[in-house]
Amino acid sequence: MQVNPPHAPGARVRVRRAYPPGHTRAPYFIRGKAGVVADTAGAYRNPEELAYGVYDGAPLRVYRVCFRQTDLWPGYGGAPCDTLYVDIYENWLESETEVA
Amino acid sequence: MSTRHDDTHAGHGHAHADDHARTFQPDIEDAPFTHYQVMAQALGDLLIEKNVFSADELRRQIEIQDTRTPAEGAKLVARAWVDAGFAALLARDVNAAAESIGIPAGDIPIRALFDAPALHNVIVCTLCSCYPRQLIGLPPAWYKSREYRSRMVREPRAVLAEFGTMLPDDVELRVHDSTADQRYMVVPMRPAGTDAWDEARLAEIVTRDCLIGVTLPRV
C-alpha cells in the first residue's frame, strides 16, 4: 500500500532535512537539497525498517532524483552542466513548490 | 611431543633470533577481528549448524561469485555496439539482456547508463559499495574507499583526471549514487576507428574501469 501521491518525472522535490538516528539510506550531503525527479526505480521495502527486523512494511517507491552539482556544493569546481543522480526512497522526499 | 621438541631445540643449542631471525610483516588476519567480522563469522557458523545451508554450499556460492568478471559486462557492451536491437534491450533491462546471451545476472535489477557525445556517466555508492557484482564481479578496493566515495560526488572531474580521464566542459558529467536497490553499469560510446572490428575484439577494450565510468575505451 502506497499512501503518498507519486512524484511525476520532471517534478521538483526536496530531500527532507532530517537527521533521525539509526540506519538511513539518504546520504547527508543531499538532505535539505532540491532536485528534479528523473524517473522511478521501482518499489522496495524500506531498508530503514528492514535493518531492524521489520520485514512486512509497505514497499516504498524509489526515485532517481537529479541534482545540479552547483546546487549541492558551494564553489563546485566542475562544469555548470554537471549533475548527480541519487536513488532516494519516497519517505525522504517532499514536493517542492517554487517560491520564486 | 613437547619433550621431543625441547630436546631438538636443546640439540640446536642456540637462541633462535641469532641464526634465523624472522620478521613477519603483519598479515590481514593478524589485525584484531572487527565487530562485523565476528558477526559475519558467527552468522555463517550458525546457519551451517542449523542446516540452513552446508559449508560446501557456502563455499560454492563464494566460488560462483568469484567467477564473475568484468568480461561479462564487456560482452554486453560489445554486443550493444554491433546490434541496435540488443542495445535497446540493454537500455530497458540489463538482466534480461544478459540472460538472453547466456550470462547470469542475478535478481538485483541492473540499469545501463549510456554515454552520449554530450554526456558521460560514472558510478559510485557513497553509503557503502553497491556495485553490479552479480554481473561483473567484486568491485576494486578503491571503489570501496572513503576517498573515492566522498570525492566522486564532491569533485568528480578532479577524480576522473587522476584516473587520466579529461572531459571537456561542455560534456555533462553525470555521477550516479547507487544508494538503493538498483545497480548500474556504464555503456561507453564505441570509439572511432573500430568500424572493422568484430565483437570479440571490441569486448577487449571495455575494461572494468570503463564499466564504472572512470575511464573510456582506448583503441
Contacts between the chains, C-beta under 8 A, distances in Angstrom:
chain1	res1	chain2	res2	distance
A	25	B	127	6.5
A	25	B	179	5.5
A	25	B	180	6.5
A	26	B	179	7.6
A	27	B	126	5.0
A	27	B	127	6.1
A	27	B	153	8.0
A	27	B	177	6.6
A	27	B	179	6.3
A	29	B	126	7.6
A	29	B	153	6.6
A	29	B	154	7.8
A	41	B	109	8.0
A	41	B	111	7.7
A	41	B	180	6.5
A	41	B	181	7.4
A	41	B	182	5.0
A	42	B	109	6.7
A	42	B	181	6.7
A	42	B	182	7.0
A	44	B	180	6.9
A	44	B	181	4.3
A	47	B	180	7.7
A	62	B	180	4.9
A	62	B	181	6.4
A	62	B	182	7.3
A	69	B	156	7.9
A	69	B	175	7.9
A	72	B	153	7.8
A	73	B	154	6.1
A	76	B	155	8.0
A	77	B	155	5.8
A	77	B	157	7.0
A	77	B	158	6.9
A	78	B	155	7.1
A	78	B	156	6.4
A	78	B	157	4.3
A	78	B	173	6.2
A	79	B	157	7.3
A	79	B	167	7.9
A	79	B	169	4.3
A	79	B	170	7.3
A	79	B	171	7.6
A	79	B	172	7.4
A	79	B	173	6.8
A	81	B	169	7.9
A	81	B	170	7.2
A	81	B	171	7.8
A	81	B	172	4.4
A	81	B	173	7.9
A	82	B	156	7.0
A	82	B	157	7.4
A	82	B	172	6.3
A	82	B	173	4.6
A	82	B	174	7.5
A	82	B	175	7.7
A	83	B	172	6.2
A	83	B	173	7.6
A	83	B	174	5.0
A	83	B	175	7.3
A	84	B	153	6.0
A	84	B	174	7.6
A	84	B	175	4.8
A	84	B	176	8.0
A	84	B	177	6.5
A	85	B	174	6.2
A	85	B	175	7.1
A	85	B	176	4.9
A	85	B	177	6.9
A	86	B	176	8.0
A	86	B	177	4.4
A	86	B	179	6.2
A	87	B	177	7.1
A	87	B	178	6.2
A	87	B	179	5.3
A	87	B	180	3.7
A	87	B	181	7.6
A	87	B	182	6.0
A	88	B	179	7.4
A	88	B	180	7.3
A	89	B	180	6.6
